[in-house]
């Protein structure tokens, strides 16, 4: 970007010198030369500003995309936390008076779901990094 700024500035100065040299004989005074220089500098500044804003917009779009991925990951973490809390509650409820086989089946099903979701969460985290 800095190279482009210098390139625009150099092009404006060269065109200003060109105007001074070739239009000197056609009733072209010093004030007109200054007007030409500052108009060119203002236009160059406008072009540079537009380019900088475009770069900032691209950067913001990338940041927004990263935030979306982060929010998805946080949502999955919250769901995993809820699943763990539910598993603890189910385990607590089934421990009072249920058959051992039923408890093991329920705990195994819950554990499998939690592990699957945890694996999905780890994959999502790897994609973000």
C-alpha positions in Angstrom: 0.0 0.0 0.0 2.8 2.4 0.8 4.4 1.8 -2.6 1.1 2.7 -4.2 0.9 6.0 -2.2 4.3 6.9 -3.5 3.4 5.9 -7.0 0.3 8.1 -7.0 2.2 11.0 -5.4 5.0 10.7 -8.0 2.5 10.5 -10.9 0.9 13.7 -9.6 4.1 15.6 -9.3 5.3 14.5 -12.7 2.1 15.5 -14.3 2.3 18.9 -12.5 5.8 19.4 -13.9 4.6 18.5 -17.3 1.8 21.1 -17.1 4.3 23.7 -15.9 6.8 23.1 -18.7 4.4 22.6 -21.7 1.7 25.2 -20.9 4.0 27.9 -19.7 3.7 29.8 -22.9 -0.1 29.8 -23.0 -0.8 32.5 -20.3 -0.4 30.0 -17.4 0.6 31.7 -14.2 1.9 30.4 -10.9 -1.5 30.4 -9.2 -2.9 28.1 -11.9 0.1 25.8 -11.4 -0.6 25.6 -7.6 -4.3 25.0 -8.2 -3.3 22.2 -10.5 -0.9 20.7 -8.0 -3.3 20.8 -5.1 -6.2 19.5 -7.2 -4.0 16.5 -8.2 -2.9 15.9 -4.7 -6.5 16.0 -3.4 -7.6 13.5 -6.1 -4.7 11.2 -5.3 -5.6 11.4 -1.6 -9.2 10.4 -2.5 -8.0 7.4 -4.5 -5.7 6.3 -1.7 -8.5 6.7 0.8 -10.9 4.6 -1.3 -8.3 1.8 -1.6 -7.6 1.8 2.2 -11.3 1.6 2.9 -11.6 -1.4 0.6 -8.8 -3.1 2.4 -10.4 -2.4 5.8 -13.7 -3.8 4.6 -12.0 -7.0 3.5 -10.3 -7.3 6.9 -13.6 -6.8 8.7 -15.3 -9.4 6.6 -12.6 -11.9 7.5 -12.9 -11.0 11.2 -16.7 -11.5 11.0 -16.2 -14.9 9.4 -13.8 -15.8 12.2 -16.4 -14.6 14.8 -19.1 -16.7 13.2 -16.9 -19.8 13.5 -16.1 -19.0 17.1 -19.8 -18.5 18.0 -20.5 -21.9 16.4 -17.8 -23.5 18.5 -19.1 -21.8 21.7 -22.6 -23.0 20.9 -21.3 -26.6 20.7 -19.4 -26.2 23.9 -22.6 -25.0 25.6 -24.5 -28.0 24.2 -21.7 -30.4 25.4 -21.9 -28.8 28.9 -25.7 -29.3 28.9 -25.3 -32.9 27.8 -22.8 -33.5 30.6 -25.2 -32.0 33.2 -28.0 -34.1 31.8 -25.8 -37.2 32.1 -25.0 -36.4 35.7 -28.7 -35.9 36.4 -29.7 -39.2 34.6 -27.0 -41.0 36.5 -28.2 -39.6 39.8 -31.8 -40.5 39.1 -31.1 -44.0 37.8 -28.9 -44.9 40.7 -31.9 -44.9 43.1 -33.6 -48.2 42.7 -33.2 -49.1 39.0 -31.9 -52.4 37.7 -28.2 -52.5 37.0 -28.6 -53.5 33.3 -30.9 -50.5 32.7 -28.5 -48.1 34.4 -25.6 -49.4 32.4 -27.6 -49.1 29.1 -28.7 -45.6 29.8 -25.2 -44.5 30.9 -23.6 -46.1 27.9 -26.1 -44.4 25.5 -25.5 -41.0 27.1 -21.8 -41.5 27.1 -21.7 -42.5 23.4 -23.7 -39.3 22.5 -21.4 -37.2 24.6 -18.3 -38.7 23.0 -19.7 -38.2 19.5 -20.5 -34.6 20.2 -17.1 -34.1 21.8 -15.4 -35.5 18.7 -17.5 -33.1 16.5 -16.5 -30.3 18.8 -12.8 -31.1 18.5 -13.1 -31.3 14.7 -14.8 -27.8 14.6 -12.0 -26.4 16.8 -9.3 -27.8 14.4 -11.1 -26.2 11.5 -11.1 -22.8 13.2 -7.4 -22.9 13.9 
